[in-house]
Amino acid sequence: MTTTTTTPAPVYDPARPWALHPRVALRPESFGALAYHFGTRRLSFLKSRTLLSVVESLSDHPSGLAACRAAGVPDEALPAYERALATLADTGMICERVA
Amino acid sequence: MTLAAPDTGFRLVDRFEQGLDAPICLTWELTYACNLACVHCLSSSGRRDPRELSTGECKALIDEFERMQIFYVNIGGGEPTIRSDFWELVDYATDHHVGVKFSTNGSRITEAVADRLAASDYVDVQLSLDGATAEVNDAVRGEGSFATAVTAMERLAAAGFVGFKLSVVVTRHNVGQLDAFRALADRYGAQLRLTRLRPAGRGADVWDELHPTADQQRELYDWLVARGEDVLTGDSFFHLAAYGDALPGLNLCGAGRVVCLVDPVGDVYACPFAIHREFLAGNVRGPGGFTAVWRGSELFTELRSPQSAGACASCGHYDACRGGCMAAKFFTGLPLDGPDPECVLGHGEQALGARGAVVAPRPSPDHSARPRRVAVALTPTHRPDRRCDERPLAGSALRAE
């Protein structure tokens, strides 16, 4: 693989619209899901089915926060989900979409 | 690998031990044919097996991998590039969303091949080298194999392939060369990968004299902790976790749970280090194909059930090392529910001493080109060159290897 020039990973902002990176595939598992990036060959584990729903539906919602709410993430769990999404943004698994 | 996780109160490793719908790491050996005859070959390769999967069967298997969402496969052998349909299969896999990393001794990495590889995002290469000098390497991999691998690295670097893997099996004779391996990888823009010597395949014949000594294991662990950042290990040194901190990785035996091996004739084994009928789960040619073997075979079902810690149950480090490597125990004649032969607390050595008349199982089948030699002169004439998660959000340094 030749290294592709990497643009700096965007910081996750829950108010912005997000989407799964087009080269990332998700495989549901009982604990949540595996996410694989075909470009970076990076593998991530999503440790809950709810997080999988959030990630799958990001592009249907005007913001990351809206996707979390629609998937039923309770307020008290929001910080943990936002940290998870920030990790996924940081590793290029999700990316900001042009609204 | 990265964990992206709200805190759901369970350890991922525990889930992995119960098995997944599809493997995370699948090794697929395409052929038993090889132009080398490395003394520690895990698959006792040499001669092609006439029953090897046809091109059509290989493609059907790739279709199955795609349906199961096996995102990438580690192709090996033998020397996989010897197969005349090798590139056809690589292209077929990547066209079907199955990424490929293949292991090679470098003998077929021509300039044209290097260019082709550099142009693909979906194919990764892993070059095997077991000494940072020709003397140490060639004693294990054969005369001229060091020069061959270096030429391949030169070609890959010249073609602009960045980040291919330089894969080293750590032995008694090269453990002092870790810095030199790292320098070699750096010189060619490669990433170093270190793995454990297993007593599997022909490795069973040479393990006694090639496996690192207890002191060397400690040296290796300290090196990995201090300088092992960005060094891949295929999670193979988890038995060293009992020294203290776990090394990056899942730190579990993934055999039949998240890992398996498909051999050239379609036999599915629990892991690449366990080519023996005892660990044979089925064959991809059987009814239901690979999917049925992975999801329903008796062996894999059993491996996914709670395992007994046996003699290790009372050890305070069991949670760290999980009893070590099943294959290493099996092929040294130790009970599977006891210590690893390289247990860092020395319990393995004691167990080996107490084996008495127990005869270690012989690896099977054997595709060696020549009858295997039981004793091999492996010591280089001169001394080797010495210069030479579980938090809500866990980010670990692991990559898909």
HADDOCK unambig.tbl for C-alpha pairs under 7 A between the chains (distance, minus, plus):
assign (segid A and resid 1 and name CA) (segid B and resid 117 and name CA) 6.69 0.50 0.50
assign (segid A and resid 1 and name CA) (segid B and resid 118 and name CA) 5.29 0.50 0.50
assign (segid A and resid 1 and name CA) (segid B and resid 119 and name CA) 6.76 0.50 0.50
assign (segid A and resid 1 and name CA) (segid B and resid 120 and name CA) 5.56 0.50 0.50
assign (segid A and resid 1 and name CA) (segid B and resid 121 and name CA) 4.64 0.50 0.50
assign (segid A and resid 1 and name CA) (segid B and resid 122 and name CA) 6.86 0.50 0.50
assign (segid A and resid 1 and name CA) (segid B and resid 123 and name CA) 6.27 0.50 0.50
assign (segid A and resid 1 and name CA) (segid B and resid 124 and name CA) 5.92 0.50 0.50
assign (segid A and resid 1 and name CA) (segid B and resid 161 and name CA) 5.70 0.50 0.50
assign (segid A and resid 1 and name CA) (segid B and resid 162 and name CA) 6.40 0.50 0.50
assign (segid A and resid 2 and name CA) (segid B and resid 118 and name CA) 5.45 0.50 0.50
assign (segid A and resid 2 and name CA) (segid B and resid 119 and name CA) 6.68 0.50 0.50
assign (segid A and resid 2 and name CA) (segid B and resid 121 and name CA) 6.64 0.50 0.50
assign (segid A and resid 2 and name CA) (segid B and resid 160 and name CA) 6.47 0.50 0.50
assign (segid A and resid 2 and name CA) (segid B and resid 161 and name CA) 4.96 0.50 0.50
assign (segid A and resid 2 and name CA) (segid B and resid 162 and name CA) 5.33 0.50 0.50
assign (segid A and resid 3 and name CA) (segid B and resid 162 and name CA) 6.17 0.50 0.50
assign (segid A and resid 27 and name CA) (segid B and resid 69 and name CA) 6.43 0.50 0.50
assign (segid A and resid 29 and name CA) (segid B and resid 20 and name CA) 6.70 0.50 0.50
assign (segid A and resid 29 and name CA) (segid B and resid 21 and name CA) 6.58 0.50 0.50
assign (segid A and resid 31 and name CA) (segid B and resid 15 and name CA) 6.97 0.50 0.50
assign (segid A and resid 36 and name CA) (segid B and resid 71 and name CA) 6.79 0.50 0.50
assign (segid A and resid 38 and name CA) (segid B and resid 122 and name CA) 6.81 0.50 0.50
assign (segid A and resid 39 and name CA) (segid B and resid 121 and name CA) 6.32 0.50 0.50
assign (segid A and resid 41 and name CA) (segid B and resid 400 and name CA) 6.15 0.50 0.50
assign (segid A and resid 42 and name CA) (segid B and resid 1 and name CA) 6.19 0.50 0.50
assign (segid A and resid 42 and name CA) (segid B and resid 399 and name CA) 5.60 0.50 0.50
assign (segid A and resid 42 and name CA) (segid B and resid 400 and name CA) 5.68 0.50 0.50
assign (segid A and resid 43 and name CA) (segid B and resid 1 and name CA) 4.75 0.50 0.50
assign (segid A and resid 43 and name CA) (segid B and resid 2 and name CA) 6.39 0.50 0.50
assign (segid A and resid 43 and name CA) (segid B and resid 399 and name CA) 6.51 0.50 0.50
assign (segid A and resid 43 and name CA) (segid B and resid 400 and name CA) 5.65 0.50 0.50
assign (segid A and resid 44 and name CA) (segid B and resid 1 and name CA) 5.18 0.50 0.50
assign (segid A and resid 44 and name CA) (segid B and resid 2 and name CA) 4.41 0.50 0.50
assign (segid A and resid 44 and name CA) (segid B and resid 3 and name CA) 5.46 0.50 0.50
assign (segid A and resid 44 and name CA) (segid B and resid 4 and name CA) 6.70 0.50 0.50
assign (segid A and resid 45 and name CA) (segid B and resid 2 and name CA) 6.25 0.50 0.50
assign (segid A and resid 45 and name CA) (segid B and resid 3 and name CA) 4.79 0.50 0.50
assign (segid A and resid 45 and name CA) (segid B and resid 4 and name CA) 5.83 0.50 0.50
assign (segid A and resid 46 and name CA) (segid B and resid 3 and name CA) 6.35 0.50 0.50
assign (segid A and resid 46 and name CA) (segid B and resid 4 and name CA) 5.01 0.50 0.50
assign (segid A and resid 46 and name CA) (segid B and resid 5 and name CA) 5.55 0.50 0.50
assign (segid A and resid 47 and name CA) (segid B and resid 4 and name CA) 6.39 0.50 0.50
assign (segid A and resid 47 and name CA) (segid B and resid 5 and name CA) 4.59 0.50 0.50
assign (segid A and resid 47 and name CA) (segid B and resid 6 and name CA) 6.68 0.50 0.50
assign (segid A and resid 48 and name CA) (segid B and resid 5 and name CA) 6.75 0.50 0.50
assign (segid A and resid 80 and name CA) (segid B and resid 6 and name CA) 4.89 0.50 0.50
assign (segid A and resid 80 and name CA) (segid B and resid 7 and name CA) 6.89 0.50 0.50
assign (segid A and resid 80 and name CA) (segid B and resid 392 and name CA) 6.25 0.50 0.50
assign (segid A and resid 81 and name CA) (segid B and resid 6 and name CA) 5.41 0.50 0.50
assign (segid A and resid 83 and name CA) (segid B and resid 393 and name CA) 6.38 0.50 0.50
assign (segid A and resid 84 and name CA) (segid B and resid 4 and name CA) 4.70 0.50 0.50
assign (segid A and resid 84 and name CA) (segid B and resid 5 and name CA) 5.43 0.50 0.50
assign (segid A and resid 84 and name CA) (segid B and resid 6 and name CA) 6.34 0.50 0.50
assign (segid A and resid 84 and name CA) (segid B and resid 393 and name CA) 5.72 0.50 0.50
assign (segid A and resid 87 and name CA) (segid B and resid 4 and name CA) 6.33 0.50 0.50
assign (segid A and resid 88 and name CA) (segid B and resid 4 and name CA) 6.73 0.50 0.50
